[in-house]
Amino acid sequence: MTKTILITGASRGIGRLTARLLAEQGHVVHAGLRHIDGRNAEAAAELAGLSADLPGQILPVTLDVTDAD
């Protein structure tokens, strides 16, 4: 069964690894990153590119849990 999953802090470390592992299992992963058009633009592009060879999908999204807006 395919699930849709949201991961915060997916630009590196445990968040990035978790996004990849879940996409390998065929899930759709919304990978939350801060500053997706700025300092994390390269990480967002890499995450999106990872899913090209995986059964699941990684979709980078702008997410800043410190910003109430």
trRosetta pair geometry for C-beta under 8 A, 3 or more apart (Angstrom, degrees):
i j d omega theta_ij theta_ji phi_ij phi_ji
2 26 5.6 -97 -100 133 90 98
2 27 5.9 158 -157 -110 69 50
2 28 6.6 57 170 -10 110 89
2 56 7.5 161 -137 -112 102 92
3 27 4.9 -18 60 -129 76 112
3 28 7.4 -141 101 38 40 74
4 27 7.2 172 -88 -177 23 89
4 28 4.7 -20 -109 74 72 109
4 30 7.1 36 178 -15 90 103
5 22 5.6 -75 51 174 152 157
5 27 5.5 27 2 154 117 135
5 28 7.1 156 21 84 70 54
5 29 5.1 -22 70 -111 99 69
5 30 7.0 -165 93 25 45 74
6 29 7.9 145 -95 -164 22 58
6 30 4.6 -21 -106 69 71 110
6 32 6.3 46 -178 -31 89 114
6 63 7.9 134 -173 -89 111 164
7 10 4.8 91 103 -72 111 113
7 15 5.3 148 155 -157 115 87
7 18 5.7 167 -126 97 146 118
7 19 5.2 -135 46 -73 154 91
7 22 7.7 175 -43 20 132 147
7 29 6.1 0 2 -170 115 105
7 30 7.2 167 23 82 66 57
7 31 5.6 -13 63 -117 104 57
7 32 6.2 -158 92 20 50 88
8 15 6.7 -89 97 -121 40 134
8 32 4.5 -29 -112 71 52 135
8 63 6.1 -117 -118 118 82 135
8 65 6.0 25 -149 -37 144 129
9 13 7.3 -32 149 65 108 114
9 14 7.7 25 111 71 118 85
9 15 3.9 -168 104 -50 77 154
9 32 6.9 11 -5 86 34 95
9 33 7.8 88 -126 -102 17 55
10 15 4.1 -127 -92 148 42 110
10 16 5.5 113 -178 -79 60 54
10 18 7.6 -105 -114 64 88 94
10 19 4.8 64 -147 -41 121 140
10 29 7.8 146 -122 151 152 116
10 31 3.6 -127 102 -165 163 93
10 32 5.8 117 4 52 107 51
10 33 5.8 -85 60 -61 85 86
10 43 8.0 155 112 150 71 117
10 47 6.4 67 137 -112 115 152
10 60 7.4 -154 88 -115 128 76
11 15 6.9 30 27 85 46 129
11 16 6.5 -50 108 -63 17 109
11 33 4.7 99 -62 -124 98 110
11 34 7.6 -63 -29 37 137 69
11 40 4.9 -82 -113 -135 134 120
11 43 4.2 46 -152 139 83 161
11 44 7.6 -36 -108 -53 86 66
11 47 7.9 -90 -113 -40 42 131
12 15 7.1 52 66 56 31 98
12 16 5.2 -14 -128 -15 17 134
12 43 6.6 -80 -50 -125 81 138
13 16 6.1 110 50 19 37 99
13 17 7.0 -74 138 0 33 103
14 17 5.7 -60 -144 42 31 111
14 18 6.0 33 158 -22 67 109
15 18 5.8 -56 -145 36 26 111
15 19 6.5 30 155 -21 62 104
15 31 7.4 118 156 -152 101 89
15 32 8.0 -83 -170 61 136 79
16 19 5.8 -52 -151 32 31 113
16 20 6.6 27 153 -15 63 106
16 31 7.7 53 -109 -150 56 130
16 43 7.5 -94 -96 -165 126 110
16 47 6.9 -119 -134 -92 88 106
17 20 5.8 -58 -151 38 32 110
17 21 6.2 29 155 -18 67 108
18 21 5.8 -55 -142 38 31 110
18 22 6.2 27 160 -16 65 108
19 22 6.1 -61 -149 39 25 107
19 23 6.3 22 155 -16 63 110
19 29 4.7 149 -148 145 78 151
19 31 4.7 31 -120 -96 149 114
19 47 6.3 -10 120 -146 150 115
19 50 7.9 95 116 78 104 148
19 58 5.4 73 164 -124 112 120
20 23 5.8 -59 -147 39 29 109
20 24 6.3 36 153 -25 64 105
20 50 5.8 -79 -109 164 96 149
20 54 7.6 -157 -158 -78 65 156
20 58 7.3 -16 -85 -68 51 142
21 24 5.5 -51 -151 31 32 117
21 25 6.8 26 151 -15 62 105
22 25 5.6 -57 -154 37 36 110
22 27 4.5 -52 165 56 93 129
22 29 5.0 114 91 -73 123 126
22 56 6.5 -97 126 97 65 172
23 26 7.6 90 -174 -48 34 8
23 27 6.3 -96 -87 64 36 73
23 28 8.0 53 -107 -112 77 21
23 29 5.3 -83 -60 7 91 125
23 50 6.8 104 78 117 156 107
23 51 5.1 -100 -168 -106 146 94
23 54 4.5 58 137 125 101 153
23 55 7.5 161 161 64 62 58
23 56 3.5 -149 -152 79 54 116
23 57 6.3 -156 -132 39 106 12
23 58 5.0 -49 -72 -50 147 92
24 54 5.4 -88 -88 -143 50 117
24 55 7.1 66 -166 33 30 91
24 56 6.7 -47 -1 18 16 113
25 55 7.6 -96 115 69 14 115
25 56 6.4 23 66 -35 52 134
26 55 4.2 -35 -93 113 78 117
26 56 4.7 153 -159 -64 14 89
27 56 4.7 6 54 -127 40 142
28 56 6.1 -155 -69 -169 36 93
28 57 4.9 0 -121 58 73 102
28 59 7.0 13 -179 -2 89 114
29 51 7.9 -165 43 -84 102 130
29 56 6.5 61 -8 143 95 129
29 57 6.9 -173 29 92 68 54
29 58 4.9 -16 70 -111 107 67
29 59 6.9 172 88 25 52 70
30 59 5.2 -30 -108 74 60 101
30 61 5.1 0 -175 1 98 132
31 44 7.7 169 96 -124 118 68
31 47 5.1 -115 74 172 165 153
31 58 5.4 22 -21 -172 127 96
31 59 6.6 167 17 75 80 41
31 60 4.9 -39 73 -99 104 56
31 61 6.7 146 68 19 47 74
32 61 5.7 -34 -97 74 59 91
32 62 7.7 19 -148 141 68 14
32 63 3.1 -40 -152 47 110 143
32 65 7.9 64 148 -39 144 95
33 36 5.0 111 85 -84 108 86
33 40 4.5 -167 164 144 128 153
33 43 6.3 167 -127 97 152 120
33 44 5.7 -136 46 -76 155 96
33 47 7.9 -175 -37 5 135 153
33 60 5.8 -16 13 -159 122 101
33 61 7.4 143 25 71 73 41
33 62 6.9 -57 74 -111 68 40
33 63 6.6 87 33 40 26 83
34 40 6.4 120 78 -6 53 144
34 62 7.4 61 -126 -157 31 70
34 63 7.0 -81 -68 82 58 50
34 64 4.6 78 -111 -95 97 89
34 66 8.0 10 -97 27 139 104
35 38 3.9 -64 -176 57 102 109
35 39 4.8 22 123 38 142 85
35 40 4.9 119 87 12 83 100
35 41 7.9 -76 137 -35 78 71
35 64 7.9 74 -28 -79 62 115
36 40 5.5 -49 -101 86 38 109
36 41 6.6 89 163 -88 44 56
36 44 4.9 79 -154 -69 87 152
36 60 6.0 149 -138 149 124 114
36 61 7.3 -100 -70 147 157 17
36 62 4.5 -112 7 -83 128 81
37 41 5.9 36 -154 -83 23 106
37 62 7.7 -16 -12 -85 89 123
38 41 6.3 178 65 -30 11 100
40 43 4.7 -53 -164 45 76 117
40 44 5.7 83 134 -29 87 97
41 44 5.7 -54 -148 35 30 113
41 45 6.5 29 155 -18 64 106
42 45 5.8 -55 -149 36 31 110
42 46 6.4 32 153 -19 65 107
43 46 5.7 -54 -147 37 32 112
43 47 6.3 34 154 -20 65 105
43 60 7.9 141 113 -117 75 139
44 47 5.8 -53 -148 35 30 111
44 48 6.4 28 155 -16 64 107
44 60 3.8 125 -149 174 90 168
45 48 5.8 -55 -148 38 31 110
45 49 6.2 30 154 -18 64 111
45 60 7.9 -49 -45 1 29 156
46 49 5.6 -59 -147 40 30 112
46 50 6.5 44 152 -35 64 98
47 50 5.7 -43 -153 15 33 117
47 51 7.6 26 156 -17 59 98
47 58 4.9 -120 164 136 88 135
47 60 5.1 114 77 -64 129 107
48 51 6.6 -60 -167 27 34 106
48 58 6.2 -143 -97 93 35 94
48 59 7.3 48 -105 -118 86 34
48 60 5.6 -72 -52 -2 97 108
49 52 5.7 -28 -168 -6 50 117
50 53 7.4 -78 179 40 42 89
50 54 6.6 19 141 -11 76 127
50 58 5.7 21 69 25 106 145
51 54 4.9 -74 -140 46 51 112
51 56 6.4 -85 -138 98 105 66
51 57 4.8 79 -180 -139 148 40
51 58 4.1 -171 -44 17 124 84
54 57 7.6 180 86 -70 105 31
54 58 7.7 55 53 -16 141 98
64 67 4.1 37 101 16 118 113
